[in-house]
């Protein structure tokens, strides 16, 4: 089962929930950090790196001797990665999505592909838990290709916890797409509610069942609870605002180990997710 942990905004406790759910599940669970622009799940895990792989994206290379300057490749590209002004097309590799369409549309065979490095995928092992994360190279603008590369390293067997990037843009969509269930993490504040609504719209558009976890419950109002009730969205759990949790987080410790009683809370959240996913009560 693939469970994506997402949020409409940063700072809601999404990574904290993802990491502790994975370790509460026990051995053979997989924790996949898809926030490739700033992966941080490994900061809470004492793990040994077992593998590292460079990820590349194919980008076009123009052969000036074969090019007839027709401009078809530039007109075909929807991402403006090619520009033809009556001369040999210019290539902007940072904008290329690696689809290969320009190479296929060129009747002269003047376009080939070269590999452009975009980042790395690293795998770690800790107490039977596998952690996989991607790290986007500095200056690379597009995260989804690396996120897709990270997801390809997932072992389909067993429980998979996907830690999605915050927000509702392409990186979050790339992570949530294909999940069996999505947990939207929010906080009981006006900002939390506003961004939760955006995340709900994204998840519904993708057609993935979902529920909500409220973190730091008690610091704000009850508008998030009322919204979930009005929209028939399962409220999986309300994690209380607890100074002990904040202190453990600041030390880079797992909440389930550092604070008594919290292992049972995360196990209960896992059980509720399984029940909601199985009986179809999740709101679409």
Number of C-alpha atoms within 10 A of each C-alpha: 15 19 24 27 32 33 33 26 23 16 14 22 20 23 26 21 23 25 28 23 24 25 26 23 19 14 15 17 22 27 28 29 29 32 26 23 20 13 20 17 22 17 14 19 20 13 16 14 14 11 11 14 11 13 20 17 18 17 24 26 17 17 15 13 8 12 18 15 15 17 18 15 22 19 14 14 17 11 12 14 21 22 17 16 11 10 13 17 22 15 18 14 18 14 15 21 18 18 13 16 14 23 19 14 13 18 15 13 13 19 22 16 15 12 13 16 14 21 22 19 21 17 20 19 17 14 13 12 19 24 27 26 30 29 23 24 16 9 8 14 12 17 23 19 18 29 27 15 18 24 20 10 14 17 13 11 11 11 18 24 25 30 29 28 31 21 19 23 12 13 23 27 20 20 25 28 15 15 20 17 26 27 26 23 28 30 28 21 17 13 12 22 20 14 19 26 16 15 25 22 14 19 25 13 11 15 16 20 21 28 25 26 24 23 21 21 19 16 12 13 13 12 14 23 17 11 14 18 12 9 9 14 19 21 19 20 18 20 17 13 15 13 10 13 20 14 14 17 17 10 12 16 20 22 26 21 14 16 15 10 11 18 20 12 16 23 19 16 20 18 14 17 21 14 13 19 20 12 8 10 15 21 18 17
